[in-house]
């Protein structure tokens, strides 16, 4: 239940209890506001700025205890910082629609997958052999797979949802693949193809590529080019180059613009369109400085 949709009766109930100093009432109210999350902030902030000094003081106390943050402002700050790190960016992106998301739970899930991979890796192992283990754990033991049936579901783009539901689209499954690979010391890079997203390994003389949307199938450069041609795309050598983290996250936002638009959620679509503009403006400003 969001605070914006509370009935007059609910608002009056909160107001009547706000200045109650009973520890039991305080704990109950704090628990309720915590459950509501940042959606409770506007209600409390309005009271804190109001003319009733007693209620204002108590509202300010709850706000201080709850320490609400603004996930949208935090993600904008991340974009403007130009200090891009994939895991941080993916978690901040997810928090823009799930403010109560517990980043620690996502990190623990990734840690667990990586720990299982380490159990199965026999050193010395080549990057390709490690990828085979990662494929077994992610796609067979954990059951991650491409969401072909509901490809445009916005949840496919958010790290927490992909980890929970074990399904996603090419870019989000590639992000999971990369974050687990990093934890086991496997050097891989994101590769944003026209119309698709994969993972590349460039540490050997002959690069190879992994398609997490296709349960980790291995492909070489020629096979990638054949796939592009099959989709009426004229391939270029630069298509196989590693994609900067900035563009990975910006592309995720572009996908969300399209997917929220398809779902008829225009306000969410506008939000992610603004993020795309922020990424592009920040990059242009940096490039011209």
KEKE-3310 file (N, C-alpha, C; in steps of 0.2 Angstrom, whole numbers, plus 5000, padded with zeros to 4 digits):
npx = (5004:5004:5009:5003:4990:4983:4968:4958:4955:4965:4976:4972:4973:4986:4991:4985:4992:5005:5012:5012:5021:5023:5033:5029:5019:5027:5037:5028:5023:5035:5039:5028:5030:5042:5039:5032:5041:5051:5040:5033:5039:5035:5023:5027:5036:5028:5021:5032:5035:5025:5013:5010:5020:5023:5018:5027:5039:5039:5037:5049:5057:5054:5057:5071:5075:5071:5079:5077:5081:5084:5081:5081:5087:5100:5104:5105:5115:5125:5126:5131:5143:5152:5160:5160:5154:5150:5142:5138:5131:5121:5113:5109:5102:5091:5086:5079:5066:5063:5064:5066:5074:5086:5102:5112:5107:5106:5120:5124:5117:5124:5137:5135:5132:5145:5153:5149:5154:5167:5169:5168:5178:5193:5209:5225:5214:5208:5202:5190:5187:5183:5172:5164:5161:5154:5143:5137:5133:5126:5115:5111:5111:5106:5097:5095:5088:5083:5070:5059:5046:5040:5046:5047:5044:5046:5053:5063:5074:5080:5092:5090:5077:5080:5089:5081:5070:5076:5077:5078:5083:5094:5104:5103:5105:5118:5124:5123:5131:5143:5146:5147:5157:5168:5169:5175:5187:5188:5191:5181:5171:5158:5148:5141:5131:5123:5106:5107:5115:5130:5143:5161:5177:5193:5206:5214:5223:5214:5199:5184:5166:5151:5135:5123:5109:5106:5108:5122:5129:5144:5152:5161:5170:5166:5154:5146:5145:5138:5126:5122:5121:5110:5100:5099:5108:5123:5138:5152:5169:5170:5159:5161:5169:5173:5161:5158:5155:5147:5139:5133:5124:5117:5111:5102:5093:5088:5081:5072:5064:5057:5051:5043:5035:5028:5021:5012:5015:5018:5024:5034:5042:5046:5054:5065:5069:5074:5085:5093:5095:5103:5114:5119:5121:5131:5141:5145:5148:5159:5167:5170:5177)
npy = (4994:5010:5026:5037:5032:5031:5031:5044:5041:5032:5041:5050:5042:5039:5052:5054:5045:5049:5058:5050:5044:5032:5017:5005:5009:5018:5009:5001:5010:5014:5002:5000:5011:5008:4997:5002:5010:5021:5028:5033:5044:5057:5060:5061:5071:5082:5084:5087:5099:5107:5117:5113:5111:5101:5089:5091:5089:5076:5069:5073:5065:5052:5052:5054:5042:5033:5036:5039:5037:5044:5034:5037:5049:5045:5036:5045:5053:5044:5041:5054:5054:5048:5037:5022:5007:4990:4981:4989:4999:4992:4988:5000:5004:4995:4998:5010:5007:4998:5003:4997:4987:4975:4976:4968:4955:4952:4952:4941:4931:4930:4928:4915:4907:4909:4903:4889:4887:4888:4877:4867:4869:4864:4867:4868:4878:4882:4898:4895:4882:4886:4894:4884:4877:4888:4889:4877:4878:4890:4888:4875:4869:4880:4885:4896:4906:4912:4923:4920:4919:4930:4942:4956:4960:4971:4967:4958:4966:4970:4967:4961:4955:4947:4938:4933:4927:4920:4922:4931:4944:4945:4955:4957:4944:4942:4952:4946:4934:4940:4946:4935:4928:4938:4936:4924:4926:4926:4933:4942:4951:4963:4962:4972:4968:4973:4973:4962:4954:4949:4939:4941:4934:4939:4935:4925:4921:4919:4926:4921:4919:4920:4916:4920:4921:4910:4899:4899:4895:4893:4903:4908:4921:4921:4914:4923:4933:4927:4925:4939:4943:4934:4941:4951:4961:4970:4965:4972:4973:4980:4977:4967:4972:4975:4982:4997:5000:5010:5011:4998:5000:5011:5006:4996:5005:5010:4999:4997:5009:5005:4993:4997:5006:4998:4991:5000:5009:5024:5034:5028:5024:5037:5041:5032:5036:5048:5045:5039:5051:5057:5049:5051:5065:5066:5059:5066:5078:5075:5070:5081:5089)
npz = (5000:4995:5001:4995:4991:5003:5013:5019:5032:5036:5035:5045:5056:5057:5060:5072:5080:5079:5088:5099:5113:5118:5119:5113:5103:5096:5090:5083:5073:5067:5061:5052:5044:5039:5032:5022:5015:5005:5000:5010:5014:5008:5015:5029:5027:5024:5035:5044:5039:5042:5052:5064:5078:5087:5081:5070:5075:5079:5067:5060:5068:5065:5051:5053:5059:5050:5039:5025:5008:4991:4978:4964:4963:4967:4957:4947:4951:4951:4937:4933:4939:4932:4936:4933:4938:4935:4944:4954:4947:4941:4952:4958:4947:4948:4960:4957:4954:4964:4978:4991:4989:4994:4993:4998:4998:4984:4981:4989:4983:4971:4975:4980:4969:4963:4972:4971:4958:4960:4967:4958:4948:4942:4945:4935:4925:4909:4902:4894:4899:4912:4909:4904:4916:4923:4914:4917:4930:4931:4921:4921:4934:4942:4934:4926:4912:4896:4894:4884:4881:4888:4884:4884:4897:4909:4921:4917:4915:4927:4940:4953:4951:4940:4946:4956:4949:4939:4926:4911:4899:4885:4889:4903:4907:4903:4911:4924:4921:4919:4932:4940:4934:4937:4951:4951:4946:4932:4917:4908:4895:4892:4877:4866:4854:4838:4841:4849:4864:4871:4879:4879:4878:4879:4882:4877:4862:4851:4852:4860:4861:4872:4874:4884:4884:4876:4884:4887:4875:4865:4854:4839:4831:4817:4817:4825:4816:4805:4812:4813:4800:4796:4802:4794:4796:4792:4796:4806:4811:4822:4829:4838:4848:4865:4876:4884:4902:4904:4892:4893:4904:4900:4889:4894:4900:4889:4884:4894:4892:4880:4884:4895:4889:4880:4889:4893:4903:4905:4912:4919:4908:4903:4914:4912:4900:4903:4910:4900:4893:4902:4903:4890:4889:4900:4895:4883:4888:4896:4885:4878:4886)
capx = (5000:5008:5006:4998:4984:4980:4962:4958:4955:4972:4980:4970:4975:4994:4992:4983:4997:5012:5015:5011:5028:5023:5037:5025:5016:5033:5039:5023:5023:5041:5038:5024:5033:5048:5036:5029:5047:5052:5033:5030:5043:5031:5018:5030:5039:5023:5020:5038:5036:5019:5013:5010:5027:5023:5018:5032:5045:5039:5038:5056:5061:5053:5061:5078:5076:5070:5084:5075:5085:5080:5085:5081:5093:5106:5106:5107:5122:5130:5127:5135:5149:5157:5164:5155:5156:5144:5138:5135:5126:5115:5109:5106:5096:5086:5083:5074:5059:5062:5068:5067:5079:5092:5108:5116:5104:5108:5127:5124:5115:5130:5142:5133:5134:5152:5156:5148:5158:5174:5169:5169:5184:5199:5215:5224:5209:5208:5195:5185:5185:5180:5166:5159:5158:5149:5137:5134:5130:5120:5110:5108:5110:5102:5091:5094:5086:5081:5063:5057:5038:5038:5053:5046:5042:5052:5057:5069:5080:5082:5096:5086:5072:5083:5092:5075:5066:5081:5076:5080:5084:5102:5109:5103:5108:5125:5127:5124:5137:5150:5147:5149:5164:5172:5170:5179:5194:5188:5191:5177:5169:5152:5149:5134:5130:5117:5101:5108:5120:5133:5149:5167:5183:5198:5213:5218:5225:5208:5193:5178:5160:5146:5128:5119:5102:5105:5111:5129:5132:5150:5152:5167:5168:5162:5147:5143:5144:5133:5120:5120:5119:5104:5095:5099:5113:5129:5143:5158:5173:5169:5153:5164:5173:5170:5156:5160:5150:5142:5134:5129:5119:5112:5107:5097:5088:5084:5077:5066:5059:5053:5047:5037:5030:5024:5016:5007:5017:5022:5028:5041:5045:5049:5059:5071:5071:5078:5091:5096:5098:5108:5120:5122:5124:5137:5147:5146:5152:5166:5171:5172:5181)
capy = (5000:5016:5032:5041:5029:5030:5034:5049:5038:5030:5047:5053:5037:5040:5058:5053:5041:5051:5061:5045:5042:5025:5013:5000:5013:5020:5003:4999:5015:5013:4996:5001:5016:5004:4992:5007:5012:5028:5030:5036:5050:5063:5061:5063:5077:5087:5085:5090:5106:5110:5123:5110:5110:5095:5084:5092:5087:5069:5067:5073:5060:5046:5053:5053:5035:5029:5038:5037:5040:5045:5030:5040:5054:5042:5034:5051:5055:5038:5043:5060:5054:5045:5032:5017:5000:4986:4979:4995:5002:4987:4988:5007:5004:4991:5002:5015:5004:4994:5006:4993:4981:4974:4975:4962:4949:4951:4950:4935:4926:4930:4924:4908:4904:4909:4898:4883:4887:4887:4870:4862:4871:4860:4871:4874:4878:4888:4902:4891:4877:4889:4896:4878:4876:4893:4887:4871:4880:4895:4886:4868:4869:4886:4885:4903:4905:4917:4924:4920:4920:4937:4945:4963:4961:4975:4964:4955:4970:4972:4962:4958:4951:4941:4933:4929:4923:4916:4923:4938:4945:4944:4960:4956:4938:4944:4955:4940:4930:4944:4947:4929:4927:4942:4933:4918:4928:4925:4940:4943:4958:4963:4964:4974:4967:4976:4969:4956:4955:4943:4940:4939:4932:4941:4934:4921:4924:4919:4927:4917:4922:4916:4918:4918:4920:4904:4894:4899:4892:4896:4905:4911:4928:4920:4912:4929:4937:4924:4927:4946:4943:4931:4946:4957:4966:4969:4965:4976:4970:4984:4975:4962:4975:4976:4987:5001:4999:5016:5009:4993:5002:5015:5001:4993:5010:5011:4993:4999:5014:5002:4988:5001:5009:4992:4989:5006:5012:5029:5038:5024:5025:5043:5041:5029:5040:5054:5042:5039:5057:5059:5046:5054:5071:5066:5057:5071:5083:5072:5069:5088:5093)
capz = (5000:4995:5006:4991:4991:5009:5014:5024:5039:5037:5037:5052:5061:5058:5063:5079:5084:5078:5094:5105:5115:5120:5115:5109:5098:5092:5087:5078:5068:5064:5057:5047:5039:5036:5027:5016:5012:5004:4998:5016:5015:5007:5020:5034:5026:5024:5042:5047:5037:5044:5057:5071:5080:5090:5076:5065:5078:5079:5060:5059:5072:5061:5045:5054:5061:5043:5034:5018:5002:4985:4973:4958:4963:4968:4951:4943:4954:4948:4930:4932:4942:4927:4939:4932:4940:4933:4949:4958:4943:4940:4959:4958:4942:4950:4966:4955:4954:4970:4983:4997:4987:4998:4989:5001:4995:4977:4981:4992:4978:4966:4979:4981:4962:4962:4977:4968:4952:4962:4969:4952:4944:4944:4942:4931:4920:4904:4902:4891:4904:4917:4906:4904:4923:4924:4911:4920:4937:4930:4916:4922:4941:4945:4929:4922:4905:4892:4894:4877:4882:4890:4883:4885:4904:4912:4926:4914:4915:4934:4943:4958:4948:4936:4951:4960:4944:4935:4919:4909:4892:4884:4892:4910:4909:4902:4917:4929:4919:4920:4939:4943:4932:4941:4957:4951:4943:4925:4914:4902:4894:4889:4870:4864:4846:4835:4842:4854:4869:4873:4883:4876:4882:4874:4885:4873:4855:4847:4856:4859:4864:4875:4873:4890:4882:4873:4889:4887:4869:4863:4847:4837:4827:4811:4819:4827:4810:4802:4815:4811:4793:4796:4804:4789:4798:4789:4802:4806:4816:4829:4833:4843:4853:4872:4877:4890:4907:4903:4887:4895:4908:4896:4884:4899:4901:4883:4884:4898:4889:4875:4887:4899:4884:4877:4894:4894:4909:4901:4917:4920:4901:4903:4919:4910:4894:4906:4912:4894:4891:4907:4901:4884:4891:4904:4891:4879:4892:4897:4879:4875:4891)
cpx = (5004:5005:5001:4991:4980:4973:4963:4958:4962:4976:4979:4973:4983:4995:4990:4988:5004:5015:5014:5018:5028:5028:5034:5022:5022:5036:5034:5023:5029:5041:5034:5027:5039:5045:5034:5036:5047:5045:5030:5033:5038:5026:5021:5034:5034:5022:5026:5038:5030:5019:5012:5017:5028:5023:5024:5039:5045:5040:5045:5060:5060:5057:5069:5080:5075:5076:5083:5080:5081:5084:5086:5087:5100:5108:5108:5114:5127:5131:5132:5142:5155:5161:5159:5158:5149:5139:5134:5129:5120:5110:5106:5101:5090:5082:5078:5067:5058:5066:5070:5072:5084:5098:5112:5113:5106:5116:5128:5122:5121:5136:5141:5134:5141:5155:5155:5152:5165:5175:5171:5175:5190:5205:5221:5218:5209:5202:5189:5182:5181:5173:5161:5157:5153:5143:5133:5130:5124:5114:5107:5107:5105:5096:5090:5092:5083:5073:5060:5049:5036:5044:5053:5044:5048:5056:5063:5075:5083:5086:5093:5081:5075:5086:5086:5071:5070:5079:5077:5080:5092:5106:5109:5106:5116:5128:5128:5130:5143:5151:5149:5156:5169:5174:5175:5186:5194:5187:5187:5174:5162:5153:5142:5133:5124:5111:5101:5114:5123:5139:5155:5173:5189:5205:5217:5219:5219:5202:5188:5172:5155:5140:5124:5112:5101:5109:5119:5133:5139:5149:5159:5165:5164:5155:5143:5141:5138:5126:5117:5117:5112:5098:5096:5103:5120:5135:5149:5162:5172:5163:5155:5168:5170:5166:5158:5154:5145:5137:5130:5123:5114:5108:5101:5092:5084:5079:5070:5061:5055:5048:5041:5032:5025:5019:5011:5009:5022:5026:5035:5045:5049:5055:5066:5073:5075:5085:5096:5099:5103:5115:5123:5125:5130:5143:5149:5150:5159:5170:5174:5176:5189)
cpy = (5006:5022:5036:5039:5028:5034:5040:5046:5035:5036:5050:5048:5038:5047:5058:5049:5044:5054:5056:5043:5035:5021:5008:5003:5015:5014:5001:5004:5015:5007:4997:5006:5013:5000:4996:5009:5019:5032:5034:5043:5057:5065:5064:5070:5083:5089:5089:5097:5110:5114:5120:5108:5104:5089:5084:5089:5079:5066:5067:5068:5053:5046:5052:5046:5031:5030:5036:5040:5040:5041:5033:5045:5051:5039:5039:5053:5050:5040:5049:5059:5051:5039:5026:5010:4996:4984:4984:4998:4998:4987:4994:5007:5001:4995:5008:5013:5000:4997:5002:4987:4981:4971:4968:4955:4947:4949:4943:4929:4925:4926:4917:4904:4904:4903:4891:4882:4885:4879:4865:4864:4867:4864:4867:4873:4884:4892:4898:4886:4880:4891:4890:4876:4881:4891:4882:4874:4885:4892:4879:4868:4874:4887:4892:4901:4911:4917:4925:4922:4927:4941:4953:4965:4965:4972:4960:4959:4972:4966:4958:4953:4945:4936:4929:4925:4919:4916:4930:4938:4945:4949:4958:4949:4938:4947:4950:4936:4934:4945:4941:4927:4931:4939:4927:4919:4926:4931:4939:4950:4958:4965:4965:4973:4971:4971:4963:4958:4949:4944:4938:4938:4934:4940:4930:4924:4924:4920:4922:4921:4917:4919:4916:4917:4913:4898:4894:4896:4896:4897:4909:4917:4926:4918:4918:4933:4934:4925:4934:4946:4939:4936:4952:4963:4965:4970:4969:4973:4974:4981:4970:4965:4975:4982:4991:5000:5004:5014:5003:4995:5007:5011:4998:4998:5010:5005:4994:5004:5010:4997:4992:5004:5004:4990:4995:5010:5018:5033:5034:5024:5031:5044:5038:5032:5046:5051:5041:5045:5059:5056:5049:5061:5071:5064:5062:5077:5081:5072:5076:5092:5091)
cpz = (5000:4999:5002:4991:4997:5010:5019:5031:5041:5039:5044:5057:5062:5061:5071:5083:5083:5084:5100:5107:5118:5116:5110:5102:5093:5087:5081:5072:5064:5059:5051:5042:5035:5030:5021:5012:5010:5002:5004:5017:5014:5012:5027:5033:5026:5031:5046:5045:5039:5050:5064:5073:5083:5085:5071:5068:5078:5072:5058:5062:5068:5055:5047:5056:5054:5038:5027:5013:4996:4980:4966:4958:4964:4961:4946:4945:4951:4941:4929:4935:4937:4930:4939:4934:4939:4939:4953:4954:4942:4946:4959:4953:4945:4956:4964:4955:4960:4976:4989:4996:4992:4994:4991:4999:4988:4977:4984:4987:4973:4969:4979:4974:4961:4966:4974:4962:4954:4965:4964:4947:4947:4940:4940:4926:4915:4905:4899:4895:4909:4915:4906:4911:4925:4921:4914:4926:4935:4926:4918:4930:4944:4940:4926:4915:4902:4893:4887:4877:4883:4890:4885:4892:4907:4917:4924:4914:4922:4937:4948:4956:4944:4941:4955:4955:4940:4928:4917:4901:4891:4888:4900:4912:4908:4908:4923:4928:4921:4928:4943:4941:4935:4947:4957:4947:4936:4922:4908:4901:4891:4881:4868:4856:4844:4836:4846:4859:4871:4877:4879:4880:4877:4877:4881:4866:4851:4852:4855:4863:4867:4875:4879:4889:4879:4878:4888:4881:4867:4856:4845:4833:4821:4812:4821:4820:4805:4805:4813:4804:4792:4798:4800:4792:4795:4795:4801:4812:4822:4833:4839:4848:4860:4872:4884:4895:4906:4898:4889:4899:4904:4891:4888:4900:4895:4882:4888:4896:4884:4879:4892:4894:4881:4883:4896:4900:4907:4906:4918:4914:4901:4908:4916:4903:4897:4908:4906:4892:4896:4905:4895:4885:4895:4900:4886:4882:4894:4891:4877:4880:4890)
residu = (UNK:UNK:UNK:UNK:UNK:UNK:UNK:UNK:UNK:UNK:UNK:UNK:UNK:UNK:UNK:UNK:UNK:UNK:UNK:UNK:UNK:UNK:UNK:UNK:UNK:UNK:UNK:UNK:UNK:UNK:UNK:UNK:UNK:UNK:UNK:UNK:UNK:UNK:UNK:UNK:UNK:UNK:UNK:UNK:UNK:UNK:UNK:UNK:UNK:UNK:UNK:UNK:UNK:UNK:UNK:UNK:UNK:UNK:UNK:UNK:UNK:UNK:UNK:UNK:UNK:UNK:UNK:UNK:UNK:UNK:UNK:UNK:UNK:UNK:UNK:UNK:UNK:UNK:UNK:UNK:UNK:UNK:UNK:UNK:UNK:UNK:UNK:UNK:UNK:UNK:UNK:UNK:UNK:UNK:UNK:UNK:UNK:UNK:UNK:UNK:UNK:UNK:UNK:UNK:UNK:UNK:UNK:UNK:UNK:UNK:UNK:UNK:UNK:UNK:UNK:UNK:UNK:UNK:UNK:UNK:UNK:UNK:UNK:UNK:UNK:UNK:UNK:UNK:UNK:UNK:UNK:UNK:UNK:UNK:UNK:UNK:UNK:UNK:UNK:UNK:UNK:UNK:UNK:UNK:UNK:UNK:UNK:UNK:UNK:UNK:UNK:UNK:UNK:UNK:UNK:UNK:UNK:UNK:UNK:UNK:UNK:UNK:UNK:UNK:UNK:UNK:UNK:UNK:UNK:UNK:UNK:UNK:UNK:UNK:UNK:UNK:UNK:UNK:UNK:UNK:UNK:UNK:UNK:UNK:UNK:UNK:UNK:UNK:UNK:UNK:UNK:UNK:UNK:UNK:UNK:UNK:UNK:UNK:UNK:UNK:UNK:UNK:UNK:UNK:UNK:UNK:UNK:UNK:UNK:UNK:UNK:UNK:UNK:UNK:UNK:UNK:UNK:UNK:UNK:UNK:UNK:UNK:UNK:UNK:UNK:UNK:UNK:UNK:UNK:UNK:UNK:UNK:UNK:UNK:UNK:UNK:UNK:UNK:UNK:UNK:UNK:UNK:UNK:UNK:UNK:UNK:UNK:UNK:UNK:UNK:UNK:UNK:UNK:UNK:UNK:UNK:UNK:UNK:UNK:UNK:UNK:UNK:UNK:UNK:UNK:UNK:UNK:UNK:UNK:UNK:UNK:UNK:UNK:UNK:UNK:UNK:UNK:UNK:UNK:UNK:UNK:UNK:UNK:UNK:UNK:UNK:UNK:UNK:UNK)
# end
